[in-house]
Amino acid sequence: MTWADLGDIGLHYRIDGPEAGAPLVFGNSLGTDLRIWDAVVARLPQNLRVIRYDMRGHGLSDRPAAPYAMGSLVRDAERLLDHLNVREAVFVGLSVGGMVAQGLAVKRLDQLRAIVLSNTAARIGNAGLWQDRIDAVNTGGIEALADATMERWFSKSFRARPELALWRNMLTSTPVEGYAGTSAAISGSDFISTTSTLKLPCLAIAGSEDGATPPDLVRETADLIAGSQFALMRGAGHIPCVEKPDDYARLLTTFLTDIGHI
C-alpha cells in the first residue's frame, strides 16, 4: 500500500507508468475507490505517469468524522500532488471527483494543464436530496441505498451482468463516515461562477443512461468553459469507465493526444 501522510489526513494512492511520463491523475466518485479506473488504465498508452488515489473516507484512505467540506477534498488533492511533486497534470474526475477537478483548476493552475469532467457538474442535486441520503445511511447503513444507487450508476443491460455484485460490494463497503461526509461536501458546493472563469482545455464525458448526472447537466457544465469538448457515451450510466472501458480509454487517449500531453 502506498500512503501519503499529509498531516491531518492520510491518503492511499497508486502510481503506474514511468516517473518521467506525463502525469494523469484520476479522482473517484462517491461510494467508489481507485479500482474503478483499473480497466481504463490498462488500455491507456504506457508512457503516462498515472496517479490514482482514494478520496478521504473512501477505499484505504483515512475516514475522518463527517461532515466534509468541498474545500477539504480539493485541498487533499492539492497536497497529494505537491507531495508527489506533480505539475502540469491532466486531472480526470468522476462525479464528485469532477467537482474536485473544477476546484483545483481554479486554485492551482500550476498543477493542472487540462481537466476531464466525467459524469459531473458544477452543482449536483440540492440540499434536500443530499440530506435525505445522509439520513438514510446514518439510519440504515449504505445497504439502504444500494439498489437505487446501482440503478443510477449502471445501464439496465449492465445491471443484468454477474459482475454487478463487485461494484455493489464496493459501494456497501464504503465507510458511512465517508459516504455521509462526502455527500455533505457535494450538497454545499456550487462551482458555476468559478468554473465559468476557467480557460484550460476540458473534455466533458456523459453517459446516456446516467441517472445521477444526466447528459444535459454535464453539457451545461461543459458550456461554462470556453472551448471545451463534450462526448456522450451511449449505453453507459454514471460509471462509464467500468461499463465501457475501451470507449472511455479511446476518448481519453484522443483528448490527451489533441492537447499534446502524449
N, C-alpha and C positions, 0 to 999 in steps of 0.2 A: 504494500500500500504506500502510495506517495502522498505525503502530507505537508501542507503549508501552515505553519504556526504564524498567524497574523496578529497575535496578541490577544484580542478579545474573542477570536474565533479561529477554529482550525478547519481547513477545507481539504477535502480529498480531491486529488486531481490525477490525471494521466496524460503523458506526452507520448505521441507516436511520431516517427519520422526523424530526419536528420536535424541536428541542432542548428545548422546553418540554413535550414529551409524557411520559406516564407511562412510566418505564423498565421494559423487559422484556429480561432477559438470558438468553442461550442458551449452554449448555455442551455440547460434543460428546462423543462416545463414543470408546472405544479404537479406533484404526485409521481414524478419520474426521477431517474438519475442518469448519469453519463452513459449508461449502456444503451439508451435509445439511439445513440449515434453509431453503434458498432458496425452495422451493415453498410452505412454510408461511408464511414471512414475507410473500410476495406475496399471501397470502389473508387476512392479518390487517387489522384496522382501521388506517387510515393515520395516526391521531393518536397512535400509540405511538412511543416512542423505543426502537428495537430495537437491542440491543448483542449482537454475536456475536464470539467470539474462538476462536482455535486454542489448545488446551492445549499446554503445553510438550512438545516432542518431536513435535508434530503440525503439519500444514499448513505455514505460513510462519513459525511461531514458532521460537524458539531450541530447539536439541536438545542439552541437556547430557548428559553421560555417565550411563548407568544405574548403579544403580537410583534410582528416585524414591521419596519418602515422600508419603503422602496429605496430610500437613501442608503440604508444599510446594505441592501442587496447590490446596489450599484457600487458602493464602497468596497464590498467584498471582492467583486470582480476587478476593480481598480487596483486594490492592494495585491491581489494574486498576480496580476500582470506585472506590477512593479517588482514583486518578489522574484519573478521569473525573468526580469529584465526584457520584457516584451514591448516592442514599439512597432508601429505601422502594421498592426494586425487587421485581419478581417474577422469580425465577430458575427457568428451565426446564432441567433437567439430564437428559441421556440416558445411561443406563448409568453409567460412571464419572463423568460429569457430574452425575448424580443423587446420587452419593456426595459430590461436592464441594458440592452444594447443601445436603445434610444437615450437613456440617461447617461450612459458612459460616453457616447459620442458627443453629447453637449458639453460634458465636463472635461474630457481628456482626448482631444483630437490628436495629441502626440501618440497616444496608444493605438488609435484606430484610423485606418485609411478608408474603410468601407464597412458596411453592415448588411446583413441579410436578416430581414424581418419575416420570420416564418410563423404563419398562423397566429398572428398577434395584432395588436392595435395600440394606438396612443392612449386609449381608455377602454377597458374591458368590463362590461357589466355595470352594476350600480351597487351602492352601499347595502341596499336591502337584500339583493341576491347573495352577496358575499357573507352577510351576517347570517342568513339562513344556512349556508353551508358550514360556517364556523359553529353555529349552534348544533347542527346535525352531527358533526364529527365529535364535538365535545360531549354529546349525549350518547351516541351510539357507535362511535368509532368510524373509521373510514369505510368499513364494510357497509355502513348505512347508505353511502353514496356510490358504491362501486358499480352497480348495474347501470345506473343512469349515466355515470361517467363513461363507461365503455361505449354507450350509445353516442355520446358526444365526440369521443375520441376516434372511433373507427367506423368505416363504412359497413353497411349491412353484410356484404359478402365477406369482409374480413372477420366480422364477429362470428361467422359460422366456422372459422378455422380453429383447429385444436390449440394453436399457439396463443390464442387469445388469453388462455389461462396464465401464461407467463407475464403478460402485461397487466392483467388484473391483479396478480400477486404483487407485482412491483408497486402498484397503487396502494393496495391494502397494507403493504409493509412500510409505507411512509410513516414516520412518526407523526402522531397527532399534533404535536407542537409545531412541526414543520409545515404541515398542511394548513393548520389554523393561522399560524404566523404569517405565512406567505399569502394566504387569502386576504388577510388584513392589509398587507402591503399593496396588493393589487387594488383592493377596494378604495384605498386612499390616493390613488395615482391618476393623474391626468397630464399627459405629455403633449397635448395638442399644440399649445402655444410654443413650447420649446422645440418640439420635433419640426415644426414648420420653419425653424431657423437653420436647420441642418443643410449643408451643401456638399456632402460627401457622397460617393457612389452608393447606391442602395438597390438591392433586389428584394422585392416582397413576394412571398410564396403563400398561396392559399390552397385549401383543399375543397373541392366542390361539395363534399359531404360533411364538412366541418360543422358540428353542432355547437361549438364553443365560440369560435371566431369566424363567422361566415365570410365568404369571399368579398361581399360588398364592404364589410367592416375593414378587412385587410386592405382593400383597394383605397378606401378613404384615407387610411394612414399613409399608404404609399404616395398618394396625391399631395400630401403635405410637403414632400421632399422633392424639390425641382430635379428633373432628370432621372427619377427613379424608374426601375423596371418592375413589371408585375407579371407573375406567372401563376396560372391556375392549373393545379394538378387534378385532373378529372378522376373520379372514382376513389378519391382519398379523403380521409377525415382530418382530425385535428393533429394527428401524429404521422404525417406522410413519410417521414424518414424511416418509420417502421413498416408502413404498408407498401411503399413503393420506393425502396432504396436505390434501385437502378435509375429511375427517373429523377429522383432527388439529387443523386450524385452527379448526374448529367447536367442538371440546371446549375449546380454549384460550380462545376468544372468550367462550364461555358462562361459564367459570370467572372470567375477568377481569371480566366484567360483574357476576357474582354478588357478587364481593368489592369492587366499586366502584372497580376500577382503571381502567376505561374507562366 
